[in-house]
């Protein structure tokens, strides 16, 4: 009798956890540790290196975007700016017009920029940061799918971008994904950027030099070493390559799996879900959500057209396969931590989970021959909707992700800090009654060889002067000098509001500069402006970083290394040099051929 009673109790306990299983398709189950390819085993050291690289904004050409910028734990591994600052995170969509139904909420990346540090102009974004055409997917639990990105273009086989040789034969989607954004001229790179430029930059970069609040264990592991030394510990020698960067970042991302949600703990018999959430999970199964969002990852990792937007606006998976049947299909996102990832869908068109549930309840918004047949009106009751949202919002969130505790802890990025330039004061309008706009987003890091200040919404073809002084420049007259820089340029573009320009210069690393606050302002000679002078607001910034004194004149960026970055500094400074200009080696007020020859001579004869 006791034996039969124990069997009955076991059956009751077992079925109490299996009642919410779909009749077909992947079963709901706790999340196991992620797989890893045999060619890239995860180690503690490799994950530390990957974490440093993932959160280092120096991987971008403007030093303003890290991988982690668009993939933050507090947004469930996605981009919080898509929700918090929608005005700067909007892409005009298929029609190229802002304020229409096909607008996309994406992720701000970099302005149009070039290898010499200068900025260009975009018809959609002008000189502002460009925005991606899709919502940022989650980097948390990204180790499970065989393919990544909304369209699956990051496949399972990893090829070395330098040699085209197979590095990982299966399971390399994370590595493939990591190779893309740093060379994208919208996300992190400049036009025609390649991985050789990135690895060269990492050779002399101080790991996480732009970050603050670096986790203690990561700081301890870095131990004031440079990237070559870190790569040597992980890979055996100091070679920095695209494949090694990708392998390290992927190893770090494989530590980001969220297996401690209430949903997981309930399935492991560790807790009981609250009644409303348990009811919501049953709705989730009964209403067929689990067919595409089932299994441990809550995704079938397949591609579906569900009617968010017409398939011709963003062809999705078809761009990868070339198959008409894949038009408008996108990969089913995993739903762990989904409550943190608003807005939703590939275009960010659903502002909250309630809107997502309403979308599915009405059977989507657009039809197509390849529309998933399960996307039909559901006619759910208000009670079902409330319960379903409760399950999605509460049961699927890992508390460590919300709290930002290990492994989801991270540094504070430069772009989040108060060290980025801040606008102050008022500008003076010129032609078209437009106030010219100053762009100063890059870090005023001591030793930065290419600190760029841009200008747009000015009169095309006009003469403009950038003044950077140690006191706020007045608006009614052009200062004759600037303590940091004074540079005259002719604006590109033609017509009112269509003129633009930029100036790139180095940031000295001496004691007179580090810790000093400077004020940048553009002046545009414009007959339509009062006194013939249109003026921007002021961008104030304080130089931060370490003071380094050097005895080699050719060490133009004062990083205690003589290399190609010093030549970049000289090229950026070419022309009339007013203010503090380290490239004017001949002290004649002009950076030119004589300075180039002096620099080359010093390269040969000076050692640090």
C-alpha positions as CSV (number, residue, x, y, z in Angstrom):
1,X,0.0,0.0,0.0
2,X,2.8,2.4,0.9
3,X,4.6,1.5,-2.3
4,X,1.5,2.4,-4.4
5,X,1.1,5.6,-2.5
6,X,4.7,6.7,-3.2
7,X,4.2,5.9,-6.9
8,X,1.0,8.0,-6.9
9,X,2.8,10.9,-5.3
10,X,5.7,10.7,-7.8
11,X,3.1,10.7,-10.7
12,X,1.3,13.7,-9.2
13,X,4.6,15.6,-8.9
14,X,5.7,14.7,-12.4
15,X,2.4,15.6,-14.1
16,X,2.2,18.9,-12.2
17,X,5.3,20.0,-14.2
18,X,4.2,18.5,-17.5
19,X,0.6,19.8,-17.7
20,X,1.8,22.9,-19.6
21,X,3.4,20.9,-22.5
22,X,2.5,21.5,-26.1
23,X,0.8,18.5,-27.8
24,X,3.4,18.7,-30.6
25,X,6.7,20.5,-31.4
26,X,9.5,21.2,-28.9
27,X,8.6,20.6,-25.2
28,X,9.1,23.3,-22.6
29,X,12.1,22.4,-20.6
30,X,14.8,24.0,-18.4
31,X,17.7,25.6,-20.2
32,X,20.9,23.5,-20.3
33,X,24.4,25.0,-20.7
34,X,25.0,26.1,-24.3
35,X,27.0,24.0,-26.8
36,X,30.4,25.1,-28.0
37,X,32.3,24.1,-31.2
38,X,35.2,21.7,-30.7
39,X,37.5,24.2,-32.4
40,X,36.8,27.0,-29.8
41,X,36.5,25.6,-26.3
42,X,35.5,28.1,-23.7
43,X,38.1,28.9,-21.0
44,X,38.0,31.4,-18.2
45,X,40.8,33.4,-19.7
46,X,39.3,33.4,-23.2
47,X,35.9,34.5,-21.8
48,X,37.7,37.4,-19.9
49,X,39.4,38.5,-23.1
50,X,36.1,38.3,-25.0
51,X,34.4,40.3,-22.3
52,X,37.0,43.1,-22.6
53,X,36.6,43.2,-26.3
54,X,32.8,43.0,-26.2
55,X,32.7,46.1,-24.0
56,X,35.6,48.1,-25.6
57,X,34.4,51.0,-27.7
58,X,37.8,51.2,-29.2
59,X,36.7,48.5,-31.6
60,X,34.7,51.1,-33.4
61,X,36.3,53.6,-35.8
62,X,34.9,56.6,-33.8
63,X,35.6,55.0,-30.3
64,X,31.9,55.5,-29.5
65,X,30.4,52.0,-30.1
66,X,31.2,48.7,-28.5
67,X,29.4,45.4,-29.2
68,X,27.8,45.9,-25.8
69,X,26.4,49.3,-26.7
70,X,23.6,47.6,-28.6
71,X,23.4,44.5,-26.4
72,X,23.0,45.4,-22.7
73,X,21.7,43.1,-20.0
74,X,19.3,45.7,-18.6
75,X,17.5,45.5,-22.0
76,X,17.5,41.7,-22.0
77,X,20.6,41.7,-24.2
78,X,19.2,44.2,-26.7
79,X,19.5,48.0,-27.0
80,X,17.9,50.1,-24.3
81,X,18.1,53.2,-26.6
82,X,15.5,51.6,-28.8
83,X,13.0,52.2,-26.0
84,X,14.4,55.1,-24.1
85,X,15.6,57.4,-26.9
86,X,13.4,56.5,-29.9
87,X,13.9,59.8,-31.5
88,X,17.6,59.0,-32.2
89,X,16.9,55.3,-32.8
90,X,14.5,55.5,-35.7
91,X,15.3,54.4,-39.3
92,X,13.1,55.7,-42.1
93,X,12.3,52.3,-43.3
94,X,11.5,51.1,-46.9
95,X,10.1,54.4,-48.1
96,X,13.0,56.5,-46.8
97,X,10.7,58.9,-45.0
98,X,10.5,59.6,-41.3
99,X,7.1,59.6,-39.6
100,X,5.5,56.9,-41.8
101,X,4.1,53.5,-40.9
102,X,7.2,51.6,-42.1
103,X,9.7,53.4,-39.8
104,X,12.0,51.0,-37.9
105,X,13.2,51.3,-34.3
106,X,16.8,50.2,-34.5
107,X,20.2,51.0,-32.9
108,X,22.2,54.1,-33.4
109,X,25.7,53.3,-34.7
110,X,28.3,55.7,-36.1
111,X,28.0,58.8,-38.4
112,X,29.2,58.4,-41.9
113,X,32.9,58.5,-41.5
114,X,36.1,57.7,-43.3
115,X,39.6,56.3,-42.6
116,X,41.1,59.7,-42.1
117,X,38.7,60.4,-39.2
118,X,36.5,62.9,-41.2
119,X,32.7,62.7,-41.3
120,X,30.4,62.6,-44.3
121,X,26.8,63.4,-44.8
122,X,23.8,61.0,-45.1
123,X,20.6,61.9,-46.8
124,X,18.6,60.2,-44.0
125,X,20.7,61.0,-40.9
126,X,22.8,64.0,-42.0
127,X,25.8,63.9,-39.7
128,X,24.0,62.1,-36.8
129,X,24.6,58.5,-36.0
130,X,23.2,56.2,-38.5
131,X,20.5,53.8,-37.3
132,X,20.3,50.1,-38.2
133,X,17.4,48.9,-40.3
134,X,16.3,46.2,-37.7
135,X,15.8,46.0,-34.0
136,X,18.9,44.6,-32.1
137,X,18.5,40.9,-31.3
138,X,19.5,39.7,-27.8
139,X,23.1,38.7,-27.1
140,X,21.9,36.7,-24.1
141,X,21.3,33.0,-24.9
142,X,22.7,33.7,-28.4
143,X,24.9,30.6,-28.1
144,X,22.1,28.2,-28.9
145,X,20.9,28.9,-32.5
146,X,22.7,27.4,-35.4
147,X,22.3,30.7,-37.3
148,X,22.2,34.3,-36.1
149,X,20.9,37.7,-37.1
150,X,17.2,38.1,-37.9
151,X,17.9,36.7,-41.4
152,X,20.3,34.0,-40.3
153,X,23.2,35.3,-42.4
154,X,25.7,34.3,-39.7
155,X,25.9,30.6,-40.4
156,X,27.4,27.6,-38.7
157,X,30.7,27.4,-40.7
158,X,33.3,29.9,-39.8
159,X,35.7,31.0,-42.5
160,X,38.9,33.0,-41.7
161,X,38.3,36.4,-43.4
162,X,42.0,36.7,-44.1
163,X,42.6,33.2,-45.6
164,X,39.1,31.9,-46.4
165,X,40.0,28.7,-44.7
166,X,37.5,26.8,-42.6
167,X,38.2,27.5,-38.9
168,X,35.0,26.0,-37.4
169,X,33.1,23.4,-39.3
170,X,29.9,23.4,-37.2
171,X,28.6,25.6,-34.4
172,X,30.4,28.8,-35.4
173,X,27.4,31.2,-35.7
174,X,28.5,33.3,-32.7
175,X,32.0,33.7,-34.2
176,X,30.5,34.6,-37.6
177,X,28.2,37.2,-36.0
178,X,31.1,38.9,-34.1
179,X,32.9,39.5,-37.4
180,X,30.2,41.7,-38.9
181,X,29.5,44.9,-36.9
182,X,33.1,46.2,-36.5
183,X,33.4,46.5,-40.3
184,X,29.9,47.7,-40.9
185,X,30.0,51.4,-41.9
186,X,26.7,52.0,-40.2
187,X,27.2,50.1,-36.9
188,X,30.9,50.5,-35.8
189,X,33.2,51.1,-38.8
190,X,34.2,53.7,-41.4
191,X,33.7,53.3,-45.1
192,X,35.6,50.3,-46.5
193,X,37.0,49.4,-43.1
194,X,38.7,46.0,-42.8
195,X,39.8,43.7,-40.1
196,X,43.5,44.5,-40.6
197,X,42.8,48.1,-39.5
198,X,41.0,46.9,-36.4
199,X,43.7,44.4,-35.3
200,X,46.4,47.1,-35.9
201,X,44.5,49.5,-33.6
202,X,44.1,46.8,-30.9
203,X,47.9,46.3,-30.9
204,X,48.4,49.7,-29.2
205,X,45.1,50.2,-27.5
206,X,44.9,50.1,-23.7
207,X,42.1,47.6,-22.9
208,X,38.9,49.3,-21.8
209,X,40.7,52.7,-21.7
210,X,37.3,54.4,-22.3
211,X,35.3,52.5,-19.7
212,X,34.6,53.0,-16.1
213,X,33.4,50.7,-13.3
214,X,35.1,47.7,-14.9
215,X,34.2,44.5,-12.9
216,X,36.9,43.7,-10.3
217,X,37.6,40.2,-11.6
218,X,38.1,41.5,-15.2
219,X,40.4,44.3,-13.9
220,X,42.4,41.8,-12.0
221,X,42.8,39.5,-15.0
222,X,43.9,42.4,-17.3
223,X,46.4,43.5,-14.7
224,X,47.5,46.6,-16.7
225,X,48.5,44.5,-19.7
226,X,48.0,45.4,-23.3
227,X,45.9,43.4,-25.8
228,X,49.0,41.6,-27.3
229,X,49.8,40.2,-23.8
230,X,46.2,39.2,-23.2
231,X,46.0,37.4,-26.6
232,X,49.3,35.6,-25.8
233,X,47.9,34.2,-22.5
234,X,44.8,33.0,-24.3
235,X,46.1,31.8,-27.7
236,X,49.9,31.2,-27.0
237,X,51.4,34.2,-28.9
238,X,50.7,37.9,-29.3
239,X,49.2,37.7,-32.8
240,X,45.9,39.6,-32.9
241,X,43.7,38.4,-35.8
242,X,40.0,38.7,-36.8
243,X,39.4,35.0,-36.0
244,X,40.9,35.3,-32.6
245,X,38.9,38.4,-31.8
246,X,35.7,36.5,-32.9
247,X,36.6,33.4,-30.9
248,X,37.2,35.4,-27.7
249,X,34.0,37.4,-28.0
250,X,32.0,34.2,-28.8
251,X,33.5,32.5,-25.8
252,X,32.3,35.3,-23.6
253,X,28.8,35.3,-25.1
254,X,28.6,31.5,-24.3
255,X,28.8,32.4,-20.6
256,X,25.6,34.6,-21.0
257,X,22.9,32.0,-20.6
258,X,19.9,32.8,-18.5
259,X,18.9,29.5,-16.9
260,X,17.6,30.9,-13.6
261,X,14.2,32.3,-14.6
262,X,11.1,31.4,-12.5
263,X,10.0,29.3,-15.5
264,X,13.2,27.2,-15.3
265,X,13.0,26.9,-11.5
266,X,9.4,25.8,-11.7
267,X,10.3,23.1,-14.3
268,X,13.1,21.9,-12.0
269,X,10.6,21.6,-9.1
270,X,12.4,24.4,-7.2
271,X,9.5,26.8,-6.9
272,X,5.8,27.1,-8.0
273,X,4.8,29.8,-10.4
274,X,2.2,32.2,-9.1
275,X,-1.3,31.1,-10.2
276,X,-1.7,33.9,-12.8
277,X,1.6,33.1,-14.4
278,X,0.9,29.3,-14.4
279,X,-2.4,30.1,-16.1
280,X,-0.5,32.2,-18.6
281,X,1.8,29.4,-19.4
282,X,-1.2,27.1,-20.1
283,X,-2.6,29.8,-22.4
284,X,0.8,29.9,-24.1
285,X,0.5,26.2,-24.8
286,X,-3.2,26.1,-25.6
287,X,-2.9,29.0,-28.1
288,X,0.0,27.4,-30.0
289,X,2.7,29.9,-29.0
290,X,5.0,27.0,-28.0
291,X,5.0,25.6,-31.5
292,X,7.3,28.4,-32.7
293,X,8.5,29.4,-29.2
294,X,9.0,26.1,-27.4
295,X,11.8,24.0,-26.2
296,X,14.4,25.1,-23.6
297,X,15.3,28.3,-25.6
298,X,11.6,29.2,-26.3
299,X,12.3,29.3,-30.0
300,X,12.2,26.9,-32.9
301,X,15.1,28.9,-34.5
302,X,13.2,28.8,-37.8
303,X,12.1,31.5,-40.1
304,X,8.5,32.7,-40.6
305,X,6.5,35.4,-42.2
306,X,3.9,36.5,-39.6
307,X,2.5,39.7,-41.1
308,X,4.3,42.4,-39.2
309,X,5.0,44.4,-42.4
310,X,4.7,43.6,-46.1
311,X,7.4,41.2,-47.3
312,X,8.7,43.5,-50.0
313,X,9.7,46.1,-47.4
314,X,12.4,44.0,-45.8
315,X,12.8,40.6,-47.6
316,X,14.5,39.0,-44.6
317,X,15.6,35.4,-45.0
318,X,15.3,35.7,-48.8
319,X,18.3,38.0,-48.8
320,X,20.4,35.0,-47.6
321,X,18.8,32.1,-49.5
322,X,17.5,33.8,-52.7
323,X,14.3,31.8,-52.4
324,X,11.0,33.6,-53.0
325,X,9.3,31.5,-50.3
326,X,11.6,33.1,-47.8
327,X,10.5,36.7,-48.6
328,X,9.7,38.6,-45.4
329,X,10.6,35.6,-43.2
330,X,12.6,36.3,-40.0
331,X,14.0,34.0,-37.3
332,X,11.8,33.3,-34.3
333,X,13.4,35.2,-31.4
334,X,14.0,33.4,-28.1
335,X,11.7,34.7,-25.4
336,X,13.8,34.6,-22.3
337,X,14.0,38.0,-20.7
338,X,11.5,39.2,-23.3
339,X,10.0,41.7,-20.8
340,X,13.2,43.7,-20.9
341,X,13.5,43.9,-24.7
342,X,10.8,46.3,-25.8
343,X,10.0,47.4,-28.4
344,X,9.3,44.1,-30.3
345,X,9.5,42.4,-33.7
346,X,12.3,42.9,-36.2
347,X,11.2,46.5,-36.8
348,X,10.5,47.4,-33.2
349,X,6.9,48.3,-34.1
350,X,5.2,46.8,-31.0
351,X,5.8,49.0,-28.0
352,X,5.0,46.5,-25.3
353,X,4.0,42.9,-24.6
354,X,0.3,43.8,-24.6
355,X,0.7,45.1,-28.2
356,X,2.5,41.8,-29.1
357,X,-0.4,39.7,-27.7
358,X,-3.0,41.9,-29.5
359,X,-1.0,41.5,-32.8
360,X,-1.2,37.7,-32.6
361,X,-4.8,37.7,-31.4
362,X,-5.9,39.6,-34.5
363,X,-3.9,37.2,-36.8
364,X,-1.2,39.7,-37.8
365,X,-1.5,42.8,-39.9
366,X,-0.5,41.7,-43.4
367,X,-1.0,38.6,-45.6
368,X,1.2,36.8,-48.1
369,X,1.3,33.4,-49.8
370,X,4.0,32.3,-47.4
371,X,2.4,33.5,-44.2
372,X,2.6,31.0,-41.4
373,X,-0.8,29.2,-41.3
374,X,-0.8,29.4,-37.5
375,X,-1.1,33.2,-37.6
376,X,-4.9,33.5,-37.6
377,X,-7.3,35.4,-35.3
378,X,-7.4,33.7,-31.9
379,X,-10.2,35.6,-30.2
380,X,-8.6,35.3,-26.8
381,X,-10.6,36.5,-23.8
382,X,-9.3,39.4,-21.7
383,X,-8.5,36.9,-18.9
384,X,-6.3,34.9,-21.3
385,X,-4.5,37.9,-22.5
386,X,-3.8,39.1,-19.0
387,X,-2.5,35.7,-17.9
388,X,-0.3,35.3,-21.0
389,X,1.3,38.7,-20.5
390,X,2.0,37.9,-16.8
391,X,3.8,34.7,-17.9
392,X,5.9,36.5,-20.5
393,X,6.6,39.5,-18.3
394,X,7.5,37.7,-15.0
395,X,8.2,34.0,-15.5
396,X,10.8,34.3,-18.3
397,X,13.1,36.9,-16.7
398,X,16.4,35.8,-15.0
399,X,16.9,38.0,-11.9
400,X,20.7,38.2,-12.6
401,X,20.0,39.9,-15.9
402,X,17.9,42.5,-14.2
403,X,20.4,43.1,-11.5
404,X,23.4,43.1,-13.8
405,X,25.2,40.5,-11.6
406,X,27.7,37.9,-12.9
407,X,27.9,36.8,-15.6
408,X,25.8,39.7,-16.7
409,X,27.9,42.4,-15.0
410,X,29.7,44.9,-17.2
411,X,31.7,48.2,-17.4
412,X,30.1,51.6,-17.8
413,X,30.6,52.7,-21.4
414,X,32.2,56.1,-22.3
415,X,29.0,57.0,-24.2
416,X,27.0,56.5,-21.0
417,X,29.3,58.7,-18.9
418,X,29.6,62.4,-18.2
419,X,32.9,62.4,-20.1
420,X,31.4,62.8,-23.5
421,X,31.2,66.4,-24.8
422,X,28.1,68.3,-23.6
423,X,26.3,71.0,-25.5
424,X,25.7,74.4,-23.8
425,X,24.7,77.9,-24.8
426,X,22.7,78.9,-27.9
427,X,23.6,79.1,-31.5
428,X,22.8,81.8,-34.1
429,X,20.7,81.0,-37.1
430,X,21.9,81.5,-40.6
431,X,20.4,80.8,-44.1
432,X,17.1,79.1,-44.0
433,X,16.7,80.3,-40.5
434,X,18.6,77.2,-39.4
435,X,21.0,77.1,-36.5
436,X,24.1,75.3,-37.6
437,X,24.7,72.0,-35.6
438,X,27.9,71.0,-34.0
439,X,28.7,67.2,-33.6
440,X,31.1,66.2,-30.9
441,X,30.6,62.6,-29.7
442,X,34.1,61.2,-29.7
443,X,36.1,60.7,-26.5
444,X,38.6,63.5,-25.6
445,X,41.0,60.8,-24.5
446,X,44.6,61.9,-24.1
447,X,46.6,60.5,-26.9
448,X,43.6,60.0,-29.2
449,X,45.1,60.5,-32.7
450,X,41.8,61.3,-34.3
451,X,39.4,63.4,-32.3
452,X,36.7,64.7,-34.7
453,X,34.3,67.6,-34.4
454,X,31.7,67.9,-37.1
455,X,29.3,70.5,-38.5
456,X,26.1,70.3,-40.5
457,X,22.9,72.3,-41.2
458,X,25.0,75.2,-42.4
459,X,25.3,77.2,-45.6
460,X,26.9,75.0,-48.3
461,X,30.1,76.4,-49.8
462,X,30.6,78.9,-47.0
463,X,33.7,79.5,-45.0
464,X,33.7,78.1,-41.5
465,X,36.0,78.3,-38.5
466,X,36.3,75.8,-35.7
467,X,37.6,77.2,-32.5
468,X,38.5,75.1,-29.5
469,X,39.5,77.2,-26.5
470,X,40.0,76.9,-22.8
471,X,37.2,79.5,-22.3
472,X,33.7,79.5,-23.9
473,X,34.1,81.3,-27.3
474,X,31.7,84.3,-27.7
475,X,29.0,84.2,-30.3
476,X,29.3,87.6,-31.8
477,X,32.9,87.4,-33.2
478,X,35.4,84.8,-34.4
479,X,38.2,84.5,-31.9
480,X,41.7,85.1,-33.4
481,X,43.2,82.1,-31.6
482,X,42.2,78.9,-29.8
483,X,44.1,77.3,-26.9
484,X,43.5,73.8,-28.3
485,X,42.8,74.5,-32.0
486,X,41.6,77.0,-34.6
487,X,40.9,75.7,-38.1
488,X,39.4,77.2,-41.2
489,X,37.6,75.1,-43.8
490,X,35.2,75.5,-46.7
491,X,31.9,73.6,-46.3
492,X,30.9,70.9,-48.6
493,X,27.4,70.9,-50.0
494,X,25.3,73.6,-51.6
495,X,22.4,75.6,-50.3
496,X,20.8,76.6,-47.0
497,X,21.2,73.9,-44.3
498,X,23.1,71.6,-46.6
499,X,26.6,72.6,-45.8
500,X,28.8,70.3,-43.7
501,X,32.4,69.8,-42.6
502,X,34.5,68.1,-40.0
503,X,38.0,68.6,-38.4
504,X,40.0,65.7,-37.0
505,X,42.9,66.4,-34.7
506,X,45.0,64.7,-32.0
507,X,44.5,65.1,-28.3
508,X,47.8,65.8,-26.5
509,X,48.7,63.6,-23.6
510,X,50.7,66.2,-21.7
511,X,50.1,67.6,-18.2
512,X,48.9,70.9,-19.6
513,X,46.0,69.2,-21.5
514,X,44.9,66.3,-19.4
515,X,42.2,67.4,-16.9
516,X,41.6,70.7,-18.8
517,X,38.1,71.6,-20.0
518,X,37.9,73.0,-23.5
519,X,35.0,74.6,-25.5
520,X,34.4,73.9,-29.2
521,X,32.3,76.2,-31.4
522,X,31.8,76.6,-35.2
523,X,31.5,80.0,-36.9
524,X,30.1,80.1,-40.4
525,X,30.3,83.2,-42.6
526,X,26.7,83.6,-43.8
527,X,25.2,86.8,-45.1
528,X,21.8,85.8,-43.9
529,X,22.9,85.7,-40.3
530,X,23.2,88.7,-37.9
531,X,26.6,90.3,-38.4
532,X,27.1,87.8,-41.3
533,X,28.0,85.1,-38.8
534,X,26.0,81.9,-38.1
535,X,27.2,80.1,-34.9
536,X,26.7,76.7,-33.3
537,X,26.1,75.8,-29.7
538,X,29.2,75.1,-27.7
539,X,30.5,71.5,-27.1
540,X,32.3,71.4,-23.8
541,X,34.7,68.5,-23.0
542,X,37.4,67.7,-20.4
543,X,40.4,65.7,-21.6
544,X,40.8,62.5,-19.6
545,X,43.4,59.8,-19.5
546,X,47.0,59.4,-18.4
547,X,49.7,62.0,-18.7
548,X,52.7,60.7,-20.7
549,X,55.7,62.9,-21.4
550,X,57.8,62.0,-24.4
551,X,61.2,63.0,-25.7
552,X,60.5,61.9,-29.3
553,X,59.0,64.6,-31.5
554,X,57.7,61.9,-33.9
555,X,55.5,60.5,-31.1
556,X,52.8,62.9,-32.2
557,X,49.9,61.3,-30.3
558,X,52.1,60.9,-27.2
559,X,51.4,57.2,-26.7
560,X,55.0,56.3,-26.2
561,X,55.0,54.3,-29.4
562,X,56.2,55.5,-32.9
563,X,54.0,53.9,-35.5
564,X,51.5,54.6,-38.2
565,X,49.1,56.3,-35.8
566,X,51.5,59.2,-35.5
567,X,51.4,59.6,-39.3
568,X,47.6,59.6,-39.1
569,X,47.9,62.4,-36.6
570,X,50.2,64.4,-38.9
571,X,47.9,63.9,-41.9
572,X,44.8,65.0,-39.9
573,X,46.7,68.2,-38.8
574,X,47.9,69.1,-42.3
575,X,47.4,72.7,-43.2
576,X,47.4,75.9,-41.1
577,X,48.0,75.1,-37.5
578,X,46.7,77.4,-34.9
579,X,46.6,76.6,-31.2
580,X,48.2,73.5,-29.7
581,X,49.4,71.4,-32.6
582,X,51.8,68.7,-31.9
583,X,52.3,68.0,-35.7
584,X,53.9,71.4,-36.3
585,X,57.4,70.1,-35.7
586,X,59.0,73.0,-37.5
587,X,57.1,75.5,-35.5
588,X,56.2,77.6,-38.6
589,X,52.4,77.5,-38.0
590,X,51.8,75.1,-40.9
591,X,51.8,71.3,-41.0
592,X,53.3,70.3,-44.3
593,X,56.1,68.5,-46.1
594,X,58.8,69.9,-43.8
595,X,57.0,68.4,-40.8
596,X,56.7,65.1,-42.6
597,X,60.4,64.9,-43.2
598,X,61.2,65.8,-39.6
599,X,58.8,63.1,-38.4
600,X,60.4,60.5,-40.6
601,X,63.8,61.5,-39.5
602,X,62.7,61.2,-35.8
603,X,61.2,57.8,-36.5
604,X,64.7,56.6,-37.6
605,X,66.7,58.1,-34.8
606,X,64.5,58.2,-31.7
607,X,63.6,55.3,-29.5
608,X,61.2,55.1,-26.6
